[in-house]
Amino acid sequence: MLSIAVAPTQNSNSATLTEAPTCPKCGSPMARRIAKQGANAGQAFYGCSTYPRCRGTMPAS
Ligand SMILES: [Zn+2]
C-alpha cells in the first residue's frame, strides 16, 4: 500500500508556541526551558540548543 504520510505539524497542539529565537552567541536555535534552580527557579527562559557546548541564554517573556 502506498501511503504518503504527511504528518501535520507537531506544533498544532501548542497554541502559545512562539518562534524560537536564535542564540546570540552561536546562532543556533534556542529551546524554551524552565529554570530548575537558582534565583530564577520556575521561570521560563531560552537556552541554546547546543548546551552545554554553548551556554547562551535569553530571558523568555
Ligand atoms: Zn549558542
N, CA, C, O and the ligand as a Tripos MOL2 file, in Angstrom:
@<TRIPOS>MOLECULE
protein
  245   243    62     0     0
PROTEIN
NO_CHARGES

@<TRIPOS>ATOM
      1 N           0.8350   -1.1980    0.0000 N.3       1 MET1
      2 CA          0.0000    0.0000    0.0000 C.3       1 MET1
      3 C           0.8700    1.2490    0.0000 C.2       1 MET1
      4 O           1.8000    1.3960    0.7930 O.2       1 MET1
      5 N           0.5410    2.1060   -0.8880 N.am      2 LEU2
      6 CA          1.3220    3.3280   -0.9550 C.3       2 LEU2
      7 C           0.5990    4.4370   -0.2160 C.2       2 LEU2
      8 O          -0.4210    4.9530   -0.6720 O.2       2 LEU2
      9 N           1.1290    4.7790    0.8950 N.am      3 SER3
     10 CA          0.5160    5.8820    1.6150 C.3       3 SER3
     11 C           1.5690    6.9340    1.9140 C.2       3 SER3
     12 O           2.6040    6.6700    2.5270 O.2       3 SER3
     13 N           1.2740    8.0770    1.4780 N.am      4 ILE4
     14 CA          2.2150    9.1720    1.7370 C.3       4 ILE4
     15 C           1.7720    9.8670    3.0170 C.2       4 ILE4
     16 O           0.8270   10.6560    3.0310 O.2       4 ILE4
     17 N           2.4700    9.5550    4.0620 N.am      5 ALA5
     18 CA          2.0820   10.1140    5.3450 C.3       5 ALA5
     19 C           2.6910   11.4970    5.5250 C.2       5 ALA5
     20 O           3.8580   11.6600    5.8810 O.2       5 ALA5
     21 N           1.8760   12.4430    5.2700 N.am      6 VAL6
     22 CA          2.3300   13.8040    5.5100 C.3       6 VAL6
     23 C           1.7770   14.2330    6.8560 C.2       6 VAL6
     24 O           0.6350   14.6770    6.9770 O.2       6 VAL6
     25 N           2.6020   14.0900    7.8360 N.am      7 ALA7
     26 CA          2.1370   14.4030    9.1770 C.3       7 ALA7
     27 C           1.9050   15.8980    9.3290 C.2       7 ALA7
     28 O           2.6990   16.7140    8.8620 O.2       7 ALA7
     29 N           0.8360   16.2340    9.9710 N.am      8 PRO8
     30 CA          0.6360   17.6600   10.2640 C.3       8 PRO8
     31 C           1.7160   18.1310   11.2160 C.2       8 PRO8
     32 O           2.3680   17.3350   11.8910 O.2       8 PRO8
     33 N           1.8830   19.3730   11.2540 N.am      9 THR9
     34 CA          2.9550   19.9040   12.0990 C.3       9 THR9
     35 C           2.7330   19.5170   13.5440 C.2       9 THR9
     36 O           1.6130   19.5500   14.0550 O.2       9 THR9
     37 N           3.8030   19.1580   14.1760 N.am     10 GLN10
     38 CA          3.7350   18.7340   15.5730 C.3      10 GLN10
     39 C           3.3600   19.8950   16.4870 C.2      10 GLN10
     40 O           3.0940   19.7120   17.6750 O.2      10 GLN10
     41 N           3.3450   21.0660   15.9200 N.am     11 ASN11
     42 CA          3.1020   22.2310   16.7520 C.3      11 ASN11
     43 C           1.6200   22.5420   16.9160 C.2      11 ASN11
     44 O           1.2450   23.4910   17.6060 O.2      11 ASN11
     45 N           0.7900   21.7390   16.2790 N.am     12 SER12
     46 CA         -0.6240   22.0780   16.2630 C.3      12 SER12
     47 C          -1.2700   22.0210   17.6390 C.2      12 SER12
     48 O          -2.3500   22.5750   17.8470 O.2      12 SER12
     49 N          -0.6150   21.3570   18.5710 N.am     13 ASN13
     50 CA         -1.2020   21.2570   19.9050 C.3      13 ASN13
     51 C          -0.6740   22.3250   20.8530 C.2      13 ASN13
     52 O          -0.9540   22.3080   22.0520 O.2      13 ASN13
     53 N           0.0750   23.2290   20.3090 N.am     14 SER14
     54 CA          0.6350   24.2620   21.1630 C.3      14 SER14
     55 C           0.2170   25.6260   20.6420 C.2      14 SER14
     56 O           0.8490   26.1970   19.7530 O.2      14 SER14
     57 N          -0.8440   26.1200   21.2080 N.am     15 ALA15
     58 CA         -1.3860   27.3770   20.7050 C.3      15 ALA15
     59 C          -0.5070   28.5590   21.0500 C.2      15 ALA15
     60 O          -0.5430   29.6020   20.3960 O.2      15 ALA15
     61 N           0.2780   28.3730   22.0850 N.am     16 THR16
     62 CA          1.0740   29.5060   22.5390 C.3      16 THR16
     63 C           2.5000   29.4470   22.0220 C.2      16 THR16
     64 O           3.3730   30.1930   22.4670 O.2      16 THR16
     65 N           2.7180   28.5470   21.0740 N.am     17 LEU17
     66 CA          4.0700   28.4140   20.5680 C.3      17 LEU17
     67 C           4.5240   29.7020   19.8890 C.2      17 LEU17
     68 O           3.8400   30.2510   19.0260 O.2      17 LEU17
     69 N           5.6620   30.1510   20.2950 N.am     18 THR18
     70 CA          6.2400   31.3030   19.6260 C.3      18 THR18
     71 C           7.5180   30.8730   18.9400 C.2      18 THR18
     72 O           8.1430   29.8860   19.3270 O.2      18 THR18
     73 N           7.8840   31.5870   17.9670 N.am     19 GLU19
     74 CA          9.0730   31.2100   17.2150 C.3      19 GLU19
     75 C          10.3010   31.3050   18.1090 C.2      19 GLU19
     76 O          10.5230   32.3140   18.7790 O.2      19 GLU19
     77 N          11.0760   30.2640   18.1080 N.am     20 ALA20
     78 CA         12.2540   30.2320   18.9550 C.3      20 ALA20
     79 C          13.2830   31.2390   18.4590 C.2      20 ALA20
     80 O          13.5340   31.3490   17.2590 O.2      20 ALA20
     81 N          13.8590   31.9520   19.3720 N.am     21 PRO21
     82 CA         14.9110   32.8850   18.9790 C.3      21 PRO21
     83 C          16.1890   32.1460   18.6580 C.2      21 PRO21
     84 O          16.3140   30.9520   18.9330 O.2      21 PRO21
     85 N          17.1080   32.8340   18.0930 N.am     22 THR22
     86 CA         18.3980   32.2200   17.8190 C.3      22 THR22
     87 C          19.4140   32.7040   18.8470 C.2      22 THR22
     88 O          19.3430   33.8270   19.3460 O.2      22 THR22
     89 N          20.3420   31.8340   19.1410 N.am     23 CYS23
     90 CA         21.3350   32.1260   20.1600 C.3      23 CYS23
     91 C          22.1820   33.3320   19.7560 C.2      23 CYS23
     92 O          22.7080   33.3830   18.6440 O.2      23 CYS23
     93 N          22.3100   34.2820   20.6470 N.am     24 PRO24
     94 CA         23.1260   35.4580   20.3300 C.3      24 PRO24
     95 C          24.6100   35.1330   20.2580 C.2      24 PRO24
     96 O          25.4020   35.9170   19.7340 O.2      24 PRO24
     97 N          24.9800   33.9790   20.7840 N.am     25 LYS25
     98 CA         26.4020   33.6280   20.8000 C.3      25 LYS25
     99 C          26.8250   32.8030   19.5970 C.2      25 LYS25
    100 O          27.8900   33.0300   19.0240 O.2      25 LYS25
    101 N          25.9810   31.8360   19.2120 N.am     26 CYS26
    102 CA         26.4090   30.9440   18.1360 C.3      26 CYS26
    103 C          25.4000   30.8520   17.0000 C.2      26 CYS26
    104 O          25.6940   30.2530   15.9660 O.2      26 CYS26
    105 N          24.2320   31.4260   17.1690 N.am     27 GLY27
    106 CA         23.2650   31.4440   16.0870 C.3      27 GLY27
    107 C          22.4000   30.2170   15.9880 C.2      27 GLY27
    108 O          21.5650   30.1220   15.0880 O.2      27 GLY27
    109 N          22.5780   29.2600   16.9030 N.am     28 SER28
    110 CA         21.7460   28.0670   16.8810 C.3      28 SER28
    111 C          20.3610   28.3970   17.4300 C.2      28 SER28
    112 O          20.2040   29.3380   18.2080 O.2      28 SER28
    113 N          19.3600   27.6190   17.0220 N.am     29 PRO29
    114 CA         18.0390   27.8440   17.5860 C.3      29 PRO29
    115 C          18.0420   27.5710   19.0820 C.2      29 PRO29
    116 O          18.7920   26.7250   19.5700 O.2      29 PRO29
    117 N          17.2090   28.2840   19.7910 N.am     30 MET30
    118 CA         17.1780   28.1140   21.2360 C.3      30 MET30
    119 C          15.9220   27.3680   21.6370 C.2      30 MET30
    120 O          14.9050   27.4060   20.9450 O.2      30 MET30
    121 N          16.0140   26.6890   22.7680 N.am     31 ALA31
    122 CA         14.8810   25.9220   23.2640 C.3      31 ALA31
    123 C          14.3540   26.5540   24.5380 C.2      31 ALA31
    124 O          15.1100   27.0570   25.3690 O.2      31 ALA31
    125 N          13.0390   26.5130   24.6680 N.am     32 ARG32
    126 CA         12.4360   27.0960   25.8570 C.3      32 ARG32
    127 C          12.6000   26.1250   27.0140 C.2      32 ARG32
    128 O          12.2940   24.9390   26.8940 O.2      32 ARG32
    129 N          13.0710   26.6250   28.0990 N.am     33 ARG33
    130 CA         13.3280   25.7820   29.2600 C.3      33 ARG33
    131 C          12.7760   26.4550   30.5030 C.2      33 ARG33
    132 O          12.4220   27.6340   30.5080 O.2      33 ARG33
    133 N          12.7190   25.6530   31.5500 N.am     34 ILE34
    134 CA         12.2990   26.1930   32.8400 C.3      34 ILE34
    135 C          13.4660   26.0690   33.8080 C.2      34 ILE34
    136 O          14.0230   24.9860   33.9910 O.2      34 ILE34
    137 N          13.8150   27.1500   34.4050 N.am     35 ALA35
    138 CA         14.9150   27.1140   35.3710 C.3      35 ALA35
    139 C          14.5150   26.2400   36.5570 C.2      35 ALA35
    140 O          13.4360   26.3940   37.1290 O.2      35 ALA35
    141 N          15.4080   25.3250   36.9080 N.am     36 LYS36
    142 CA         15.0810   24.3910   37.9920 C.3      36 LYS36
    143 C          15.7060   24.7960   39.3060 C.2      36 LYS36
    144 O          15.3090   24.3250   40.3710 O.2      36 LYS36
    145 N          16.6640   25.6520   39.2210 N.am     37 GLN37
    146 CA         17.2980   26.0820   40.4590 C.3      37 GLN37
    147 C          17.8400   27.4840   40.2840 C.2      37 GLN37
    148 O          17.8500   28.0360   39.1840 O.2      37 GLN37
    149 N          18.2820   28.0360   41.3730 N.am     38 GLY38
    150 CA         18.7980   29.3940   41.3080 C.3      38 GLY38
    151 C          17.7060   30.4140   41.5670 C.2      38 GLY38
    152 O          16.5680   30.0730   41.8880 O.2      38 GLY38
    153 N          18.0790   31.6560   41.4200 N.am     39 ALA39
    154 CA         17.1600   32.7460   41.7430 C.3      39 ALA39
    155 C          15.9540   32.7680   40.8130 C.2      39 ALA39
    156 O          14.8980   33.2900   41.1700 O.2      39 ALA39
    157 N          16.1130   32.1980   39.6170 N.am     40 ASN40
    158 CA         15.0340   32.2330   38.6370 C.3      40 ASN40
    159 C          14.2900   30.8990   38.5470 C.2      40 ASN40
    160 O          13.6180   30.6360   37.5490 O.2      40 ASN40
    161 N          14.4000   30.0680   39.5630 N.am     41 ALA41
    162 CA         13.7580   28.7580   39.5260 C.3      41 ALA41
    163 C          12.2760   28.8920   39.2180 C.2      41 ALA41
    164 O          11.5740   29.7240   39.7920 O.2      41 ALA41
    165 N          11.8230   28.0570   38.3040 N.am     42 GLY42
    166 CA         10.4080   28.0650   37.9440 C.3      42 GLY42
    167 C          10.0770   29.0340   36.8340 C.2      42 GLY42
    168 O           8.9500   29.0550   36.3390 O.2      42 GLY42
    169 N          11.0370   29.8290   36.4440 N.am     43 GLN43
    170 CA         10.7780   30.7930   35.3920 C.3      43 GLN43
    171 C          11.2790   30.2810   34.0500 C.2      43 GLN43
    172 O          12.2680   29.5510   33.9730 O.2      43 GLN43
    173 N          10.5940   30.6700   33.0240 N.am     44 ALA44
    174 CA         10.9610   30.2110   31.6870 C.3      44 ALA44
    175 C          12.0840   31.0580   31.1200 C.2      44 ALA44
    176 O          12.1850   32.2560   31.3820 O.2      44 ALA44
    177 N          12.9020   30.4170   30.3560 N.am     45 PHE45
    178 CA         13.9490   31.1340   29.6420 C.3      45 PHE45
    179 C          14.3140   30.3300   28.4100 C.2      45 PHE45
    180 O          13.9140   29.1760   28.2610 O.2      45 PHE45
    181 N          15.0690   30.9480   27.5410 N.am     46 TYR46
    182 CA         15.5400   30.2330   26.3650 C.3      46 TYR46
    183 C          16.9960   29.8590   26.5650 C.2      46 TYR46
    184 O          17.8250   30.6880   26.9400 O.2      46 TYR46
    185 N          17.2850   28.6120   26.3100 N.am     47 GLY47
    186 CA         18.6570   28.1470   26.4070 C.3      47 GLY47
    187 C          19.1100   27.6470   25.0480 C.2      47 GLY47
    188 O          18.3150   27.1140   24.2730 O.2      47 GLY47
    189 N          20.3620   27.8180   24.7700 N.am     48 CYS48
    190 CA         20.8980   27.3740   23.4880 C.3      48 CYS48
    191 C          20.7150   25.8650   23.3350 C.2      48 CYS48
    192 O          20.9260   25.1090   24.2830 O.2      48 CYS48
    193 N          20.3220   25.4340   22.1430 N.am     49 SER49
    194 CA         20.0780   24.0120   21.9220 C.3      49 SER49
    195 C          21.3670   23.2060   21.9210 C.2      49 SER49
    196 O          21.3320   21.9770   21.9850 O.2      49 SER49
    197 N          22.4870   23.8780   21.8490 N.am     50 THR50
    198 CA         23.7460   23.1500   21.8400 C.3      50 THR50
    199 C          24.3750   23.0810   23.2270 C.2      50 THR50
    200 O          25.5030   22.6140   23.3890 O.2      50 THR50
    201 N          23.6320   23.5510   24.2190 N.am     51 TYR51
    202 CA         24.1220   23.4400   25.5860 C.3      51 TYR51
    203 C          24.5060   21.9930   25.8710 C.2      51 TYR51
    204 O          23.7790   21.1060   25.4230 O.2      51 TYR51
    205 N          25.5850   21.6870   26.5770 N.am     52 PRO52
    206 CA         26.4540   22.6580   27.2730 C.3      52 PRO52
    207 C          27.6070   23.2050   26.4390 C.2      52 PRO52
    208 O          28.4620   23.9210   26.9620 O.2      52 PRO52
    209 N          27.6410   22.8830   25.1730 N.am     53 ARG53
    210 CA         28.7310   23.4360   24.3580 C.3      53 ARG53
    211 C          28.6420   24.9500   24.3110 C.2      53 ARG53
    212 O          29.6510   25.6550   24.3470 O.2      53 ARG53
    213 N          27.4370   25.4210   24.2320 N.am     54 CYS54
    214 CA         27.2370   26.8590   24.2680 C.3      54 CYS54
    215 C          26.2590   27.1500   25.3840 C.2      54 CYS54
    216 O          25.2410   26.4700   25.5040 O.2      54 CYS54
    217 N          26.5360   28.1140   26.1780 N.am     55 ARG55
    218 CA         25.6880   28.4170   27.3360 C.3      55 ARG55
    219 C          24.9000   29.7050   27.1360 C.2      55 ARG55
    220 O          24.5500   30.3980   28.0920 O.2      55 ARG55
    221 N          24.6390   29.9980   25.9060 N.am     56 GLY56
    222 CA         23.8690   31.2030   25.6550 C.3      56 GLY56
    223 C          22.4570   31.0700   26.1920 C.2      56 GLY56
    224 O          21.8140   30.0370   26.0040 O.2      56 GLY56
    225 N          21.9820   32.0840   26.8450 N.am     57 THR57
    226 CA         20.6140   32.0780   27.3530 C.3      57 THR57
    227 C          19.9560   33.4110   27.0060 C.2      57 THR57
    228 O          20.6080   34.4020   26.6750 O.2      57 THR57
    229 N          18.6330   33.3790   27.1000 N.am     58 MET58
    230 CA         17.8820   34.5850   26.8110 C.3      58 MET58
    231 C          16.6050   34.5310   27.6350 C.2      58 MET58
    232 O          15.9570   33.4850   27.6890 O.2      58 MET58
    233 N          16.2370   35.5990   28.2590 N.am     59 PRO59
    234 CA         15.0130   35.5810   29.0510 C.3      59 PRO59
    235 C          13.7910   35.4040   28.1640 C.2      59 PRO59
    236 O          13.7110   35.9760   27.0780 O.2      59 PRO59
    237 N          12.8480   34.6110   28.6350 N.am     60 ALA60
    238 CA         11.6060   34.4300   27.8870 C.3      60 ALA60
    239 C          10.5270   35.2500   28.5450 C.2      60 ALA60
    240 O          10.2680   35.1070   29.7400 O.2      60 ALA60
    241 N           9.9160   36.0860   27.7920 N.am     61 SER61
    242 CA          8.8900   36.9340   28.3690 C.3      61 SER61
    243 C           7.5560   36.2260   28.4070 C.2      61 SER61
    244 O           6.5670   36.7970   28.8660 O.2      61 SER61
    245 ZN         24.5460   29.1060   21.4260 Zn       62 ZN62
@<TRIPOS>BOND
     1     1     2 1
     2     2     3 1
     3     3     4 2
     4     3     5 am
     5     5     6 1
     6     6     7 1
     7     7     8 2
     8     7     9 am
     9     9    10 1
    10    10    11 1
    11    11    12 2
    12    11    13 am
    13    13    14 1
    14    14    15 1
    15    15    16 2
    16    15    17 am
    17    17    18 1
    18    18    19 1
    19    19    20 2
    20    19    21 am
    21    21    22 1
    22    22    23 1
    23    23    24 2
    24    23    25 am
    25    25    26 1
    26    26    27 1
    27    27    28 2
    28    27    29 am
    29    29    30 1
    30    30    31 1
    31    31    32 2
    32    31    33 am
    33    33    34 1
    34    34    35 1
    35    35    36 2
    36    35    37 am
    37    37    38 1
    38    38    39 1
    39    39    40 2
    40    39    41 am
    41    41    42 1
    42    42    43 1
    43    43    44 2
    44    43    45 am
    45    45    46 1
    46    46    47 1
    47    47    48 2
    48    47    49 am
    49    49    50 1
    50    50    51 1
    51    51    52 2
    52    51    53 am
    53    53    54 1
    54    54    55 1
    55    55    56 2
    56    55    57 am
    57    57    58 1
    58    58    59 1
    59    59    60 2
    60    59    61 am
    61    61    62 1
    62    62    63 1
    63    63    64 2
    64    63    65 am
    65    65    66 1
    66    66    67 1
    67    67    68 2
    68    67    69 am
    69    69    70 1
    70    70    71 1
    71    71    72 2
    72    71    73 am
    73    73    74 1
    74    74    75 1
    75    75    76 2
    76    75    77 am
    77    77    78 1
    78    78    79 1
    79    79    80 2
    80    79    81 am
    81    81    82 1
    82    82    83 1
    83    83    84 2
    84    83    85 am
    85    85    86 1
    86    86    87 1
    87    87    88 2
    88    87    89 am
    89    89    90 1
    90    90    91 1
    91    91    92 2
    92    91    93 am
    93    93    94 1
    94    94    95 1
    95    95    96 2
    96    95    97 am
    97    97    98 1
    98    98    99 1
    99    99   100 2
   100    99   101 am
   101   101   102 1
   102   102   103 1
   103   103   104 2
   104   103   105 am
   105   105   106 1
   106   106   107 1
   107   107   108 2
   108   107   109 am
   109   109   110 1
   110   110   111 1
   111   111   112 2
   112   111   113 am
   113   113   114 1
   114   114   115 1
   115   115   116 2
   116   115   117 am
   117   117   118 1
   118   118   119 1
   119   119   120 2
   120   119   121 am
   121   121   122 1
   122   122   123 1
   123   123   124 2
   124   123   125 am
   125   125   126 1
   126   126   127 1
   127   127   128 2
   128   127   129 am
   129   129   130 1
   130   130   131 1
   131   131   132 2
   132   131   133 am
   133   133   134 1
   134   134   135 1
   135   135   136 2
   136   135   137 am
   137   137   138 1
   138   138   139 1
   139   139   140 2
   140   139   141 am
   141   141   142 1
   142   142   143 1
   143   143   144 2
   144   143   145 am
   145   145   146 1
   146   146   147 1
   147   147   148 2
   148   147   149 am
   149   149   150 1
   150   150   151 1
   151   151   152 2
   152   151   153 am
   153   153   154 1
   154   154   155 1
   155   155   156 2
   156   155   157 am
   157   157   158 1
   158   158   159 1
   159   159   160 2
   160   159   161 am
   161   161   162 1
   162   162   163 1
   163   163   164 2
   164   163   165 am
   165   165   166 1
   166   166   167 1
   167   167   168 2
   168   167   169 am
   169   169   170 1
   170   170   171 1
   171   171   172 2
   172   171   173 am
   173   173   174 1
   174   174   175 1
   175   175   176 2
   176   175   177 am
   177   177   178 1
   178   178   179 1
   179   179   180 2
   180   179   181 am
   181   181   182 1
   182   182   183 1
   183   183   184 2
   184   183   185 am
   185   185   186 1
   186   186   187 1
   187   187   188 2
   188   187   189 am
   189   189   190 1
   190   190   191 1
   191   191   192 2
   192   191   193 am
   193   193   194 1
   194   194   195 1
   195   195   196 2
   196   195   197 am
   197   197   198 1
   198   198   199 1
   199   199   200 2
   200   199   201 am
   201   201   202 1
   202   202   203 1
   203   203   204 2
   204   203   205 am
   205   205   206 1
   206   206   207 1
   207   207   208 2
   208   207   209 am
   209   209   210 1
   210   210   211 1
   211   211   212 2
   212   211   213 am
   213   213   214 1
   214   214   215 1
   215   215   216 2
   216   215   217 am
   217   217   218 1
   218   218   219 1
   219   219   220 2
   220   219   221 am
   221   221   222 1
   222   222   223 1
   223   223   224 2
   224   223   225 am
   225   225   226 1
   226   226   227 1
   227   227   228 2
   228   227   229 am
   229   229   230 1
   230   230   231 1
   231   231   232 2
   232   231   233 am
   233   233   234 1
   234   234   235 1
   235   235   236 2
   236   235   237 am
   237   237   238 1
   238   238   239 1
   239   239   240 2
   240   239   241 am
   241   241   242 1
   242   242   243 1
   243   243   244 2
@<TRIPOS>SUBSTRUCTURE
     1 MET1         2 RESIDUE 1 A MET
     2 LEU2         6 RESIDUE 1 A LEU
     3 SER3        10 RESIDUE 1 A SER
     4 ILE4        14 RESIDUE 1 A ILE
     5 ALA5        18 RESIDUE 1 A ALA
     6 VAL6        22 RESIDUE 1 A VAL
     7 ALA7        26 RESIDUE 1 A ALA
     8 PRO8        30 RESIDUE 1 A PRO
     9 THR9        34 RESIDUE 1 A THR
    10 GLN10       38 RESIDUE 1 A GLN
    11 ASN11       42 RESIDUE 1 A ASN
    12 SER12       46 RESIDUE 1 A SER
    13 ASN13       50 RESIDUE 1 A ASN
    14 SER14       54 RESIDUE 1 A SER
    15 ALA15       58 RESIDUE 1 A ALA
    16 THR16       62 RESIDUE 1 A THR
    17 LEU17       66 RESIDUE 1 A LEU
    18 THR18       70 RESIDUE 1 A THR
    19 GLU19       74 RESIDUE 1 A GLU
    20 ALA20       78 RESIDUE 1 A ALA
    21 PRO21       82 RESIDUE 1 A PRO
    22 THR22       86 RESIDUE 1 A THR
    23 CYS23       90 RESIDUE 1 A CYS
    24 PRO24       94 RESIDUE 1 A PRO
    25 LYS25       98 RESIDUE 1 A LYS
    26 CYS26      102 RESIDUE 1 A CYS
    27 GLY27      106 RESIDUE 1 A GLY
    28 SER28      110 RESIDUE 1 A SER
    29 PRO29      114 RESIDUE 1 A PRO
    30 MET30      118 RESIDUE 1 A MET
    31 ALA31      122 RESIDUE 1 A ALA
    32 ARG32      126 RESIDUE 1 A ARG
    33 ARG33      130 RESIDUE 1 A ARG
    34 ILE34      134 RESIDUE 1 A ILE
    35 ALA35      138 RESIDUE 1 A ALA
    36 LYS36      142 RESIDUE 1 A LYS
    37 GLN37      146 RESIDUE 1 A GLN
    38 GLY38      150 RESIDUE 1 A GLY
    39 ALA39      154 RESIDUE 1 A ALA
    40 ASN40      158 RESIDUE 1 A ASN
    41 ALA41      162 RESIDUE 1 A ALA
    42 GLY42      166 RESIDUE 1 A GLY
    43 GLN43      170 RESIDUE 1 A GLN
    44 ALA44      174 RESIDUE 1 A ALA
    45 PHE45      178 RESIDUE 1 A PHE
    46 TYR46      182 RESIDUE 1 A TYR
    47 GLY47      186 RESIDUE 1 A GLY
    48 CYS48      190 RESIDUE 1 A CYS
    49 SER49      194 RESIDUE 1 A SER
    50 THR50      198 RESIDUE 1 A THR
    51 TYR51      202 RESIDUE 1 A TYR
    52 PRO52      206 RESIDUE 1 A PRO
    53 ARG53      210 RESIDUE 1 A ARG
    54 CYS54      214 RESIDUE 1 A CYS
    55 ARG55      218 RESIDUE 1 A ARG
    56 GLY56      222 RESIDUE 1 A GLY
    57 THR57      226 RESIDUE 1 A THR
    58 MET58      230 RESIDUE 1 A MET
    59 PRO59      234 RESIDUE 1 A PRO
    60 ALA60      238 RESIDUE 1 A ALA
    61 SER61      242 RESIDUE 1 A SER
    62 ZN62       245 GROUP 0 **** ****
